[in-house]
Amino acid sequence: MPRIRSTLFDLLLVVWTGLFVPVLAILWLCGSPELGVRLASRLWARGILVNLRWLVGLTYTEQGQHNIPDEPCLIIANHQSTWETLAFLVLFPDVAIVAKQELLTIPVFSWFLRKSPMILIDRESGSKAIRKMVEESQEALAQGRSVLIFPEGTRRPASEPITFKRGVEFLYAKLGRPVLPVALNSGHFWGPGRSYKRAGTISVTYLDPIPPGLAAREFTRQAEQVLEAERRSSWPQAA
């Protein structure tokens, strides 16, 4: 039964996404206003989370909301699943996500990525990608939007230790903003290597902010350490 419910969710996801094609057309005719695009993307993501709860029995809880800074900040999160890419559109409505350019191959979703707008980088372009990431992150913060990056670079199994790729330390140094570490255990339910999505409760934990001004190496050490400690202690609540 769990496999069947997961398959039904996948089918419904295709249908739900298809329903947004007319919305895309209307927004395009209206000049693709950013506010409208973000509202539509939040509705799309919220619908997916509702369908996950209804069909799969997969929901989530939030802990440590008092740690969320009042000002726009840099958000870093471990990356175990597609789930958090969707959920952050709901958890932080105006967030600017640093995403890999390969996501532009996904129909409909790619249009929303461009028009929201998100921060799309070509990881093969090296220092050019880092400069672009920093500049567009600064623009997003100036607009009052927090910036989200997954420092591991790609989804990793829930059992693997957290290790950052290069780039996030430059972002931290240039932005001069508090950093909010967010720990998730989504990979226990929907992650690489899993043939179907499992019922349960994903834990989203907002950890103590890391202040600006640390040396790059010290920032990376602290950030990896707090996320790894939470990964080890965050056991899934399976249904």
C-alpha positions as a printed NumPy array, in Angstrom:
array([[  0.   ,   0.   ,   0.   ],
       [  2.754,   2.604,   0.751],
       [  4.2  ,   2.049,  -2.738],
       [  0.789,   2.499,  -4.334],
       [  0.122,   5.682,  -2.375],
       [  3.535,   7.042,  -3.353],
       [  2.865,   6.272,  -7.021],
       [ -0.516,   7.987,  -6.827],
       [  1.19 ,  11.043,  -5.378],
       [  3.675,  11.097,  -8.276],
       [  0.792,  11.002, -10.756],
       [ -1.08 ,  13.724,  -8.913],
       [  2.071,  15.852,  -8.862],
       [  2.172,  15.761, -12.671],
       [ -1.504,  16.723, -12.89 ],
       [ -1.14 ,  19.475, -10.26 ],
       [  1.866,  20.95 , -12.074],
       [ -0.007,  20.795, -15.384],
       [ -2.815,  22.871, -13.89 ],
       [ -0.344,  25.727, -13.488],
       [  0.357,  26.006, -17.219],
       [ -2.633,  28.367, -17.697],
       [ -1.456,  30.34 , -14.648],
       [  1.961,  30.64 , -16.269],
       [  0.355,  31.927, -19.471],
       [ -1.699,  34.544, -17.605],
       [  1.329,  35.747, -15.652],
       [  3.372,  35.928, -18.866],
       [  0.68 ,  38.039, -20.548],
       [  0.725,  40.333, -17.491],
       [  4.475,  40.87 , -17.796],
       [  5.512,  38.179, -15.266],
       [  5.165,  40.322, -12.118],
       [  7.453,  38.981,  -9.4  ],
       [  4.804,  39.155,  -6.686],
       [  2.349,  37.174,  -8.786],
       [  4.957,  34.589,  -9.707],
       [  5.917,  34.094,  -6.057],
       [  2.287,  33.782,  -4.979],
       [  1.722,  31.149,  -7.666],
       [  4.877,  29.234,  -6.721],
       [  3.835,  29.205,  -3.046],
       [  0.382,  27.912,  -3.98 ],
       [  1.973,  25.209,  -6.143],
       [  4.364,  24.139,  -3.351],
       [  1.656,  24.26 ,  -0.679],
       [ -0.554,  22.028,  -2.809],
       [  2.251,  19.49 ,  -3.094],
       [  2.723,  19.419,   0.687],
       [ -1.031,  18.954,   1.18 ],
       [ -1.063,  16.077,  -1.314],
       [  1.914,  14.486,   0.438],
       [  0.05 ,  14.556,   3.742],
       [ -3.197,  13.303,   2.201],
       [ -1.855,  10.541,  -0.041],
       [  1.46 ,   9.49 ,   1.47 ],
       [  0.933,  10.442,   5.119],
       [  4.106,  12.539,   5.092],
       [  3.995,  15.778,   7.086],
       [  6.476,  17.952,   8.999],
       [  7.066,  19.793,  12.253],
       [  9.082,  22.947,  12.949],
       [ 11.255,  23.54 ,  16.007],
       [ 13.266,  26.562,  17.125],
       [ 11.274,  29.246,  15.285],
       [ 12.513,  31.755,  17.878],
       [ 15.965,  31.444,  16.273],
       [ 14.786,  32.943,  12.969],
       [ 16.314,  36.446,  12.662],
       [ 13.966,  39.417,  12.275],
       [ 16.067,  40.703,   9.372],
       [ 16.762,  39.033,   5.999],
       [ 19.59 ,  36.558,   6.46 ],
       [ 21.576,  33.777,   4.849],
       [ 19.911,  30.403,   5.401],
       [ 21.963,  27.222,   5.129],
       [ 20.376,  23.763,   5.224],
       [ 21.471,  20.193,   4.769],
       [ 20.074,  18.626,   1.603],
       [ 18.62 ,  15.11 ,   1.716],
       [ 15.56 ,  15.317,  -0.526],
       [ 13.537,  17.187,  -3.124],
       [ 11.129,  17.881,  -0.262],
       [ 13.025,  20.839,   1.21 ],
       [ 13.355,  22.535,  -2.187],
       [  9.556,  22.71 ,  -2.256],
       [  8.932,  23.255,   1.446],
       [ 11.184,  26.321,   1.742],
       [  8.865,  28.157,  -0.666],
       [  6.218,  27.797,   2.051],
       [  8.422,  28.119,   5.142],
       [ 10.08 ,  31.334,   3.834],
       [  7.634,  32.796,   1.29 ],
       [  9.978,  35.318,  -0.386],
       [ 13.197,  33.341,  -0.133],
       [ 15.764,  33.495,  -2.945],
       [ 17.154,  29.981,  -3.413],
       [ 20.629,  29.379,  -4.824],
       [ 19.913,  26.629,  -7.361],
       [ 21.898,  24.779,  -9.984],
       [ 21.226,  25.767, -13.586],
       [ 20.375,  22.161, -14.511],
       [ 16.938,  22.679, -12.912],
       [ 16.046,  24.865, -15.882],
       [ 15.388,  21.671, -17.859],
       [ 12.252,  20.961, -15.766],
       [  9.103,  22.195, -17.567],
       [  6.96 ,  24.819, -15.783],
       [  9.187,  24.71 , -12.684],
       [ 12.049,  26.276, -14.675],
       [  9.867,  29.26 , -15.631],
       [  9.018,  29.926, -11.995],
       [ 12.729,  29.671, -11.101],
       [ 13.602,  32.366, -13.629],
       [ 10.747,  34.718, -12.835],
       [ 10.593,  34.444,  -9.007],
       [ 13.565,  35.112,  -9.384],
       [ 15.914,  32.551,  -7.88 ],
       [ 19.73 ,  32.618,  -7.993],
       [ 20.714,  30.211, -10.755],
       [ 24.371,  29.28 , -11.13 ],
       [ 26.413,  27.144, -13.484],
       [ 28.638,  25.123, -11.173],
       [ 31.082,  24.446, -14.016],
       [ 31.944,  28.135, -14.43 ],
       [ 34.039,  28.308, -11.232],
       [ 34.824,  31.789,  -9.918],
       [ 32.324,  33.356, -12.323],
       [ 29.526,  31.359, -10.685],
       [ 30.647,  32.507,  -7.216],
       [ 30.671,  36.172,  -8.289],
       [ 27.197,  35.828,  -9.771],
       [ 25.954,  34.089,  -6.62 ],
       [ 27.312,  36.852,  -4.384],
       [ 25.985,  39.714,  -6.528],
       [ 22.476,  38.279,  -6.88 ],
       [ 22.375,  37.357,  -3.179],
       [ 23.237,  40.963,  -2.288],
       [ 20.42 ,  42.16 ,  -4.566],
       [ 17.93 ,  39.773,  -2.944],
       [ 18.883,  40.909,   0.569],
       [ 18.552,  44.549,  -0.478],
       [ 14.976,  43.722,  -1.52 ],
       [ 14.268,  42.265,   1.922],
       [ 14.51 ,  38.611,   0.83 ],
       [ 16.502,  35.989,   2.717],
       [ 18.882,  33.809,   0.696],
       [ 18.886,  30.012,   0.962],
       [ 21.789,  27.795,  -0.038],
       [ 22.36 ,  24.058,   0.333],
       [ 26.119,  24.02 ,   1.07 ],
       [ 26.478,  20.302,   0.326],
       [ 25.763,  21.123,  -3.316],
       [ 23.445,  18.202,  -3.991],
       [ 21.189,  15.74 ,  -2.214],
       [ 23.001,  13.307,   0.05 ],
       [ 21.751,  10.161,   1.815],
       [ 20.567,  10.764,   5.371],
       [ 23.275,   8.406,   6.661],
       [ 26.197,  10.438,   5.232],
       [ 28.029,  13.091,   7.289],
       [ 27.499,  16.73 ,   6.318],
       [ 30.358,  18.213,   4.283],
       [ 30.175,  21.588,   2.537],
       [ 31.267,  22.295,  -1.01 ],
       [ 33.257,  25.449,  -1.694],
       [ 31.347,  28.684,  -2.17 ],
       [ 29.244,  29.183,   0.933],
       [ 32.176,  30.647,   2.881],
       [ 32.59 ,  33.377,   0.22 ],
       [ 28.877,  34.126,   0.419],
       [ 29.086,  34.362,   4.204],
       [ 32.081,  36.722,   4.068],
       [ 30.619,  39.035,   1.413],
       [ 27.053,  39.291,   2.72 ],
       [ 27.891,  40.168,   6.333],
       [ 24.555,  38.849,   7.576],
       [ 23.57 ,  36.404,  10.329],
       [ 23.384,  32.803,   9.162],
       [ 20.443,  30.596,  10.102],
       [ 21.359,  26.874,  10.034],
       [ 18.355,  24.639,   9.31 ],
       [ 18.586,  20.895,   9.916],
       [ 16.237,  18.446,   8.195],
       [ 15.823,  14.665,   8.213],
       [ 13.712,  14.471,   5.046],
       [ 15.959,  11.828,   3.483],
       [ 14.556,   9.185,   5.811],
       [ 11.23 ,   9.521,   4.013],
       [ 11.932,  10.883,   0.523],
       [ 15.538,  10.758,  -0.549],
       [ 18.178,   9.356,  -2.904],
       [ 18.068,   5.591,  -3.141],
       [ 14.49 ,   5.271,  -1.852],
       [ 12.133,   3.595,  -4.301],
       [  9.06 ,   5.255,  -2.803],
       [  8.067,   7.954,  -0.353],
       [  7.319,   6.876,   3.219],
       [  4.773,   8.159,   5.691],
       [  6.064,   9.957,   8.774],
       [  7.001,  13.363,  10.144],
       [  9.93 ,  15.35 ,   8.79 ],
       [ 11.723,  17.43 ,  11.411],
       [ 12.688,  20.997,  10.452],
       [ 14.916,  22.501,  13.15 ],
       [ 16.042,  26.138,  13.18 ],
       [ 19.35 ,  26.252,  15.059],
       [ 21.11 ,  29.145,  16.814],
       [ 22.152,  31.801,  14.259],
       [ 25.834,  32.157,  13.459],
       [ 26.913,  35.836,  13.664],
       [ 28.741,  37.571,  10.794],
       [ 32.42 ,  38.415,  10.993],
       [ 33.995,  35.009,  11.638],
       [ 36.969,  33.801,   9.627],
       [ 35.84 ,  31.684,   6.677],
       [ 37.356,  28.482,   8.047],
       [ 35.828,  29.024,  11.482],
       [ 32.401,  29.706,   9.984],
       [ 32.544,  26.51 ,   7.932],
       [ 33.675,  24.493,  10.934],
       [ 30.898,  25.813,  13.164],
       [ 28.196,  25.445,  10.519],
       [ 29.142,  21.873,   9.604],
       [ 29.43 ,  20.969,  13.275],
       [ 25.971,  22.194,  14.351],
       [ 24.21 ,  20.661,  11.352],
       [ 26.033,  17.362,  11.771],
       [ 25.198,  17.218,  15.48 ],
       [ 21.521,  17.738,  14.679],
       [ 21.65 ,  15.154,  11.863],
       [ 22.961,  12.561,  14.3  ],
       [ 20.349,  13.326,  16.941],
       [ 17.342,  13.731,  14.647],
       [ 15.76 ,  10.304,  14.439],
       [ 12.777,  10.04 ,  12.082],
       [  9.234,   9.729,  13.359],
       [  7.915,   7.021,  11.052],
       [  4.21 ,   6.34 ,  10.757]])
